Amino acid sequence: MHRETRGVDRRSFLKAAVAIGGASALSACLDREDASVPAGVDDPSTLPERQHAWNDVLSRDDAGNVVPPRHHALLHLEYAGGDPDADREAVEAALRSLERAYEWSNEGLLFTLGYSPAYFERFDADLPEAVDLRDPKPLSAFEDPVLDTPDAILHLASDRASVVLEAEEAARGNRDAANGVDVEAALTDAFEVADRRTGFVGDGLPADHQDVGGVPDSEPVPDDAPMYMGFESGFEKSQASEDRVTIRSGPFADGTTQHVSHMNLNLQQWYEQDDRDSRVAQMFCPAHADSGAVEGTGENLGDDPGVDDCGDPVETADEHGVVGHAQKLAATREDDEPLLLRRDFDSTDGGSASLHFLALQRGIGDFEAVREAMNGDDVADQTPVGRRQNNGIRQYLAVTHRGNYLLPPRGRRALPVPGGRGA
């Protein structure tokens, strides 16, 4: 079904503008979107110390699930200076300019600035023990990703495409004002932009942008799906809380760690060969497929995907010849709470359907443990299920990039040193 409505055309235009970026795309977006954007705070020190404190200001659906911002950009940054002490003030001024310009919300702007292990290698001292920040590495035998090692990564997110674009232009030093507020400094006073990635998430956006590689020509992505694979994914009870992913002690208390990977999607078989029950079995579990527990995109499940009803993964795989993605991950919970807070989003970067998998966790070891469970090697060793075939959704994803970062607390986010000094 071709989508010709005025609203869909507008959504497609805004997503495309973010993907293109730059001053001309911003100008076009400002012509299309409501120009009224809520302003930020006069005193940014009143904002939460946690950079990742987003949930309290994001919208929620009728079931209480957090609704993520619709438009996203990731900027990879290389530190261009030689003395963090000399450049710290400019970095903090650039970030505070954004906080004065835009309300800290999905209607305004949410953002984080994180630092890689490569950034911290320039210092003689090591990070404190409370910070589990590891070099990125391949996490299965089937992947050979590019290991991202920029010094820093800036994540910009908003429901308004124009806000993401304007904030990026301000961070790059291309605007003197943002949302009518003077920009005191730019991140490019200290950094160089090494790479730019973009994406989107939310009902209707994947369907509007399925004319890309990796998606069948039949336009099978459901009109109301928030992500390309056709199902809801941000169930409240499948997400860690912000408290759970927060570093608890030391100079980086109130920070967190972030993993960002990029995965190409190959959905030809997913939509053209697998039937509805097969997709439900692989995404959730065979028990959900047998019982008809999942309607449409899964919105009927409320805030809980119901993985407690899925059974043991090995027993399920042995009986059904398939094991569910969510079913495997349930085993990684601690005190009945997931380890990861996912803020991932789809993309058409490079002209193909893909996923920027962004996860927050207290330490990178938590992410690696969840990824090991997703691999399902123990299930494949003991059952007819393959390493990839019928092993959750593994066969539809191809990891191209991985990167790990520390998101310091707000007070130490400007060119931190291992001991925690910084603006």
DRENKOL-701128 format. One line per 4 residues: number of its first residue (from 1); their letters; for each residue x, y, z of C-alpha. Coordinates in steps of 0.05 Angstrom, whole numbers, plus 32768, in hexadecimal, padded with zeros to 4 digits. Layout:
BEGIN
NUM) A) X,Y,Z  ...
***
This chain:
BEGIN
1) MHRE) 8000,8000,8000  801E,8043,7FEC  8018,807A,801F  8004,80BC,7FFF
5) TRGV) 7FE5,80E2,8039  7FFD,8127,804B  8011,8111,8091  803B,80D8,8078
9) DRRS) 805D,8105,8044  806F,8133,807D  808C,80FB,80A8  80B4,80E1,806E
13) FLKA) 80CF,8126,805F  80E5,8132,80A8  8108,80EF,80AE  812C,80FC,806C
17) AVAI) 8141,8141,8083  8162,8124,80C2  8186,80F0,8098  81A1,8125,8068
21) GGAS) 81B2,8158,809D  81D0,819D,8094  81B6,81E4,8090  8189,81D9,8053
25) ALSA) 8166,819E,8072  815C,81C6,80B2  813E,8200,808B  810E,81D1,8067
29) CLDR) 80FA,81B0,80A9  80EB,81F3,80CA  80BC,8201,8091  8097,81C0,809D
33) EDAS) 8094,81BA,80E9  8072,81E5,811D  80A6,821A,812D  8091,821D,8177
37) VPAG) 80C4,81F4,819E  80C3,81F7,81EA  80FF,821B,8206  8132,81FE,8236
41) VDDP) 8146,8215,827C  8169,8254,8290  8195,822C,82BF  81AB,81E9,82A2
45) STLP) 81C7,81D4,82E6  817E,81C7,82FA  817A,818D,82C9  8185,8145,82E2
49) ERQH) 81CC,8131,82F0  81C1,80F2,82C6  81C9,8101,827B  819E,80C3,826E
53) AWND) 8164,80DC,8299  8132,80DC,8260  80F8,80B1,8277  80D6,80E3,82A5
57) VLSR) 80D0,8116,826D  80BE,80E8,8233  8077,80D9,821E  8056,8097,8231
61) DDAG) 8022,806E,820D  7FE0,8056,822B  8003,8019,824A  8039,8044,826C
65) NVVP) 8071,8032,823C  80A3,8069,822E  809C,8084,81E7  80E1,8095,81CB
69) PRHH) 80F0,80D4,81A4  80E2,80CB,8159  8121,80E9,813A  8169,80DA,814C
73) ALLH) 81B0,80EC,8138  81F2,80D0,814F  8231,80F9,8145  8275,80D8,814D
77) LEYA) 82A7,810B,8167  82F3,810C,8169  8314,8139,819C  833C,816C,8175
81) GGDP) 835D,818F,81B0  839B,817F,81D7  8386,8194,821D  8342,8180,8238
85) DADR) 834A,81B2,8271  834E,81EA,823E  8313,81D3,8215  82E3,81BC,824B
89) EAVE) 82C1,81FF,8254  82AF,8204,820A  8292,81BD,8209  8267,81CB,8246
93) AALR) 8250,820E,8229  823B,81EB,81E9  8211,81B9,820E  81F2,81EC,823C
97) SLER) 81DF,8216,8200  81B4,81DB,81E8  8195,81D3,822C  8182,821D,822E
101) AYEW) 8166,8219,81E7  813A,81DB,81ED  810D,81BE,8221  8129,817D,823E
105) SNEG) 80F3,8151,821F  80DE,812E,81DF  80BB,816E,81C9  80FD,8192,81D2
109) LLFT) 8140,816E,81D2  815F,8134,81F7  81A9,8124,81EF  81E5,8101,820D
113) LGYS) 822F,8108,8203  8259,80C9,820F  82A2,80B7,820C  82C4,8079,81F1
117) PAYF) 82FD,804F,820F  8329,806E,81D8  831C,80B3,81F6  8333,809E,823B
121) ERFD) 8372,807C,8221  8393,80C1,821A  8397,80C6,8266  83C9,80A3,8293
125) ADLP) 8395,8091,82C7  8361,8059,82C1  8317,8061,82C8  82FD,8050,830E
129) EAVD) 82E7,8009,831D  829E,801E,8320  82A1,802C,82D5  829E,7FEE,82A8
133) LRDP) 82B1,800C,8265  82CF,7FD9,8235  82EA,7FDD,81EF  82B6,7FC7,81BC
137) KPLS) 82BF,7F82,819D  829A,7F50,8172  8266,7F2C,819D  8257,7EEF,8173
141) AFED) 827A,7EC1,8142  824F,7EDC,8109  8263,7F25,810C  829F,7F4D,80F8
145) PVLD) 8289,7F94,8109  82AF,7FD5,8101  82C3,7FE7,8149  82B0,8030,8152
149) TPDA) 82E4,8057,817A  82D3,80A1,8174  82E7,80C9,81B1  829F,80DC,81BE
153) ILHL) 8257,80D2,81A6  821F,8105,81A8  81D8,80E9,81A6  81A2,811B,8194
157) ASDR) 8158,8108,8199  8116,812C,8190  80D0,8123,8174  80E0,815F,8148
161) ASVV) 810F,8154,810E  811E,819F,810C  8137,819D,8154  8168,8164,8146
165) LEAE) 8182,8188,8109  8187,81CD,812A  81A9,81B0,8167  81DB,818C,813B
169) EAAR) 81E9,81CB,8113  81F5,81F1,8155  8223,81BA,816E  824A,81BE,812D
173) GNRD) 8253,820A,8134  8226,821A,80F9  81F2,8243,811F  81F6,827F,814E
177) AANG) 81B3,826F,816D  8187,8233,817A  813D,823A,8187  8149,8284,8190
181) VDVE) 817F,827B,81C5  81C7,8292,81B9  81F9,8259,81B0  8234,8267,81DD
185) AALT) 8263,8233,81C0  8264,81F6,8192  827C,81AF,819E  82A7,81B9,8161
189) DAFE) 82D0,81EB,8189  82EF,81AC,81A7  82D8,8172,817A  82D7,815F,8131
193) VADR) 829B,8139,8116  82B4,80F5,80FD  8272,80D4,80EA  8227,80E0,80EB
197) RTGF) 81EF,80AD,80F1  81A5,80B8,80F4  8164,8093,8101  811C,8092,8117
201) VGDG) 80EB,806B,8141  80A0,806F,814A  805D,8058,812E  805B,8060,80E3
205) LPAD) 80A2,8076,80D6  80BF,8032,80C2  8083,8025,8093  808E,806A,8074
209) HQDV) 80D7,8058,8065  80D5,8010,804F  80E9,801D,8007  8131,800C,8018
213) GGVP) 8160,7FD1,8015  8152,7F98,8044  8106,7FA0,8041  80DC,7F7A,800D
217) DSEP) 80BB,7FA2,7FD5  8077,7F8C,7FEE  8079,7FC2,8024  806A,7F92,805C
221) VPDD) 807C,7FBD,8098  803C,7FCA,80BF  8022,8012,80BC  8021,8019,8108
225) APMY) 8064,7FF5,8117  8097,801F,813D  80D1,7FF7,8121  80E1,7FD1,80E0
229) MGFE) 80D6,7F8B,80FD  808D,7F9C,810A  8087,7F96,8155  8088,7FC2,8193
233) SGFE) 80CA,7FBD,81B8  80CA,7FF0,81F0  809F,7FCB,8223  80A9,7FEA,8268
237) KSQA) 80B5,7FA6,8288  80E9,7F92,8253  8112,7FD0,8261  8142,7FDE,829A
241) SEDR) 8132,801B,82C4  8160,8058,82C1  8173,8049,8308  8189,8002,82F5
245) VTIR) 81B8,801A,82BE  81D7,8053,82E8  821E,804F,8304  8216,8052,834F
249) SGPF) 8259,8068,836B  8299,808D,835C  82A6,80CC,8335  8278,80B5,82FC
253) ADGT) 823C,80A4,8329  81FC,80B8,8306  821B,80A6,82C3  8211,8068,829A
257) TQHV) 8230,8041,8261  8216,803F,821A  821E,800B,81E3  820D,8021,819C
261) SHMN) 820E,7FEE,8164  81F4,7FF2,811D  81D2,7FB6,80FD  81BA,7FAC,80B6
265) LNLQ) 8175,7F8C,80B1  8164,7F56,807E  8119,7F4E,8082  810C,7F29,8041
269) QWYE) 8100,7EE6,8063  80E2,7F07,80A1  80A8,7F23,8079  80A5,7EF9,8039
273) QDDR) 80B1,7EB2,8053  80A3,7EB3,809E  8059,7EB6,80AF  803C,7EDE,80E8
277) DSRV) 8042,7EA7,811C  808A,7E9B,8109  809B,7EE4,8113  807A,7EE5,8157
281) AQMF) 809E,7EA5,816B  80E1,7EC1,8157  80D7,7F06,8175  80B4,7EF1,81B5
285) CPAH) 80AE,7EA5,81BD  8088,7E6A,81A0  8057,7E6A,81DB  8040,7EB0,81C7
289) ADSG) 8036,7E98,817F  800E,7E5B,8195  7FE1,7E83,81C4  7FD7,7EBF,8197
293) AVEG) 7FF0,7EEC,81CE  800B,7F21,819E  7FDA,7F4A,8177  7FF1,7F79,8140
297) TGEN) 8033,7F9A,8156  802A,7F80,819D  800A,7FBF,81B9  7FD6,7F92,81DB
301) LGDD) 800D,7F77,8209  800D,7FB9,822F  804D,7FC5,8255  8064,7F7C,8259
305) PGVD) 8077,7F4D,8220  8066,7F12,824C  80A7,7EED,8244  809D,7ECB,8288
309) DCGD) 806A,7E9F,8264  809A,7E8A,822D  80BC,7E50,8251  8104,7E38,8252
313) PVET) 8129,7E4A,8212  814C,7E06,820A  810C,7DDF,8216  80E6,7E0D,81E6
317) ADEH) 811A,7E07,81B0  811C,7DBB,81B7  80D1,7DB5,81B2  80C1,7DEB,817E
321) GVVG) 8102,7DF1,8156  8102,7E3C,8164  8111,7E69,819F  80FA,7EB1,81AA
325) HAQK) 8126,7EEE,81AD  8103,7F0C,81EB  8100,7EC7,820A  814C,7EC0,8208
329) LAAT) 8158,7F04,8226  812B,7EF8,8261  8161,7ECC,8281  8190,7F08,8289
333) REDD) 8163,7F2D,82BB  817D,7F3D,8301  814B,7F44,8339  8116,7F3C,8303
337) EPLL) 812D,7F7B,82DF  814D,7F7F,829A  8195,7F97,8295  818E,7FC4,8259
341) LRRD) 8168,8004,824C  8161,8005,8200  8159,8045,81D9  8164,8028,8194
345) FDST) 8147,8042,8153  8141,802E,810A  8167,804E,80D0  816F,8052,8085
349) DGGS) 81B7,8068,8088  81DA,804D,804B  8198,8040,8027  8186,8001,804D
353) ASLH) 8159,7FF1,8088  8183,7FED,80C6  8183,7FF4,8111  81AC,8020,813F
357) FLAL) 81AB,7FF6,817E  81B7,8026,81B8  81B8,8008,81FE  81C7,8025,8242
361) QRGI) 81E0,7FF9,827A  8207,8002,82BA  8244,7FDF,829C  8256,7FC6,8257
365) GDFE) 825B,7F80,8275  8210,7F81,827E  8207,7F8E,8234  8237,7F56,8221
369) AVRE) 8210,7F26,824E  81CF,7F37,822C  81EE,7F30,81E8  8208,7EEB,81FB
373) AMNG) 81C2,7ED7,820E  81A8,7EF2,81CB  81DC,7EC7,81A7  81B9,7E89,81C4
377) DDVA) 81F7,7E5D,81BB  81E2,7E31,81F5  819F,7E26,81D3  81C0,7E15,8191
381) DQTP) 81EF,7DE5,81B4  81B6,7DBD,81D2  817D,7DC1,81A0  816F,7DBE,8155
385) VGRR) 816E,7E0B,8154  81A8,7E28,812C  81DA,7E5D,8141  81B1,7E8E,8118
389) QNNG) 8177,7E69,80F8  8138,7E69,8125  8163,7E85,815D  813B,7EC3,816D
393) IRQY) 8145,7EFA,8139  8190,7EF0,812F  818C,7EDC,80E6  816B,7F1F,80D3
397) LAVT) 81A1,7F4B,80F1  81E9,7F59,80D9  8213,7F82,8108  823F,7FB5,80E4
401) HRGN) 8259,7FE2,811D  8261,7FE0,8168  8277,8016,8199  8278,801E,81E5
405) YLLP) 8274,8060,820B  8271,807D,8251  823A,80B1,825C  8255,80DA,8297
409) PRGR) 8226,80FF,82C6  8214,8144,82AD  8247,8166,82DB  8281,813E,82BC
413) RALP) 826A,8138,8274  829A,816C,8256  82DC,8149,8245  82E0,8120,8284
417) VPGG) 8320,8101,829F  8322,80BB,82BE  8321,80D6,8305  82E0,80FB,82F5
421) RGA) 82F7,8143,82EF  82D3,816B,82BB  829F,81A1,82B3
***
